[in-house]
Amino acid sequence: MKRDLELLEVILSKVEQQPQGAPFITNKDFPNRDPALVAAHIQLLCDKHYIMAAQNGDDKWSISRITFDGYDYLELLRESTLT
């Protein structure tokens, strides 16, 4: 698998857009993407502690929130797409 920076930004942006106290975001919230690929990228974001998420089975994740480091990384991704 190749790391897809656009997909990482999409995942982080979707988490950021959720209102406080809203239900969890899952990999099912990305219907036009391969669930296994979304799950792998959610795992990458967890590995770096950019999001708080729990695995609920094969390729199934629930994302509860973005972390401080996650916000910094999202800002970096957005800045890199502007240049």
C-alpha positions as a Markdown table, in Angstrom:
| # | Residue | x | y | z |
|---|---|---|---|---|
| 1 | Met | 0.0 | 0.0 | 0.0 |
| 2 | Lys | 1.2 | 3.5 | -0.8 |
| 3 | Arg | 0.4 | 6.2 | 1.7 |
| 4 | Asp | -2.2 | 8.6 | 0.3 |
| 5 | Leu | -1.7 | 12.1 | 1.8 |
| 6 | Glu | -5.0 | 13.3 | 0.2 |
| 7 | Leu | -6.9 | 10.5 | 2.0 |
| 8 | Leu | -5.2 | 11.4 | 5.3 |
| 9 | Glu | -6.3 | 15.0 | 4.8 |
| 10 | Val | -9.9 | 13.9 | 3.9 |
| 11 | Ile | -10.1 | 11.7 | 7.1 |
| 12 | Leu | -8.7 | 14.4 | 9.4 |
| 13 | Ser | -11.0 | 17.1 | 7.8 |
| 14 | Lys | -14.1 | 14.9 | 8.3 |
| 15 | Val | -13.2 | 14.4 | 11.9 |
| 16 | Glu | -12.6 | 18.2 | 12.3 |
| 17 | Gln | -16.0 | 19.0 | 10.8 |
| 18 | Gln | -17.9 | 16.9 | 13.3 |
| 19 | Pro | -19.7 | 18.9 | 15.9 |
| 20 | Gln | -18.7 | 18.4 | 19.5 |
| 21 | Gly | -20.5 | 15.4 | 20.9 |
| 22 | Ala | -21.5 | 14.1 | 17.5 |
| 23 | Pro | -21.5 | 10.3 | 16.9 |
| 24 | Phe | -18.3 | 8.6 | 15.9 |
| 25 | Ile | -17.0 | 8.7 | 12.4 |
| 26 | Thr | -16.3 | 5.2 | 10.9 |
| 27 | Asn | -14.7 | 4.0 | 7.7 |
| 28 | Lys | -18.3 | 3.6 | 6.3 |
| 29 | Asp | -18.4 | 7.5 | 6.2 |
| 30 | Phe | -16.1 | 7.3 | 3.1 |
| 31 | Pro | -18.4 | 5.5 | 0.6 |
| 32 | Asn | -16.4 | 6.3 | -2.5 |
| 33 | Arg | -13.2 | 4.8 | -1.0 |
| 34 | Asp | -12.0 | 1.2 | -0.5 |
| 35 | Pro | -12.9 | 0.3 | 3.1 |
| 36 | Ala | -9.6 | -1.5 | 3.6 |
| 37 | Leu | -7.6 | 1.5 | 2.3 |
| 38 | Val | -9.5 | 3.8 | 4.6 |
| 39 | Ala | -8.9 | 1.5 | 7.5 |
| 40 | Ala | -5.2 | 1.3 | 6.8 |
| 41 | His | -5.0 | 5.1 | 6.7 |
| 42 | Ile | -6.9 | 5.4 | 9.9 |
| 43 | Gln | -4.4 | 3.0 | 11.5 |
| 44 | Leu | -1.6 | 5.2 | 10.2 |
| 45 | Leu | -3.2 | 8.3 | 11.9 |
| 46 | Cys | -3.6 | 6.3 | 15.1 |
| 47 | Asp | 0.0 | 5.1 | 14.9 |
| 48 | Lys | 1.1 | 8.8 | 15.0 |
| 49 | His | -1.5 | 9.7 | 17.6 |
| 50 | Tyr | -3.2 | 12.2 | 15.3 |
| 51 | Ile | -6.6 | 10.8 | 16.1 |
| 52 | Met | -8.3 | 8.8 | 18.8 |
| 53 | Ala | -10.0 | 5.8 | 17.4 |
| 54 | Ala | -10.9 | 2.2 | 18.2 |
| 55 | Gln | -10.9 | -0.8 | 15.9 |
| 56 | Asn | -14.2 | -2.7 | 15.9 |
| 57 | Gly | -13.2 | -5.6 | 13.7 |
| 58 | Asp | -11.5 | -6.1 | 10.4 |
| 59 | Asp | -11.3 | -2.8 | 8.5 |
| 60 | Lys | -13.8 | -1.2 | 10.9 |
| 61 | Trp | -12.9 | 1.8 | 12.9 |
| 62 | Ser | -14.6 | 4.4 | 15.0 |
| 63 | Ile | -12.9 | 7.8 | 15.3 |
| 64 | Ser | -13.8 | 9.8 | 18.3 |
| 65 | Arg | -11.6 | 12.9 | 17.9 |
| 66 | Ile | -8.6 | 14.6 | 16.4 |
| 67 | Thr | -5.6 | 15.3 | 18.8 |
| 68 | Phe | -3.5 | 18.4 | 19.1 |
| 69 | Asp | -0.8 | 16.8 | 17.0 |
| 70 | Gly | -3.5 | 15.8 | 14.5 |
| 71 | Tyr | -4.6 | 19.4 | 14.1 |
| 72 | Asp | -0.9 | 20.4 | 13.5 |
| 73 | Tyr | -0.5 | 17.7 | 10.9 |
| 74 | Leu | -3.8 | 18.7 | 9.2 |
| 75 | Glu | -2.6 | 22.3 | 9.0 |
| 76 | Leu | 0.7 | 21.1 | 7.5 |
| 77 | Leu | -1.2 | 19.1 | 4.9 |
| 78 | Arg | -3.4 | 22.0 | 4.0 |
| 79 | Glu | -0.4 | 24.3 | 3.6 |
| 80 | Ser | 1.4 | 21.9 | 1.4 |
| 81 | Thr | -1.6 | 21.7 | -1.0 |
| 82 | Leu | -1.7 | 25.5 | -1.3 |
| 83 | Thr | 1.8 | 25.8 | -2.7 |
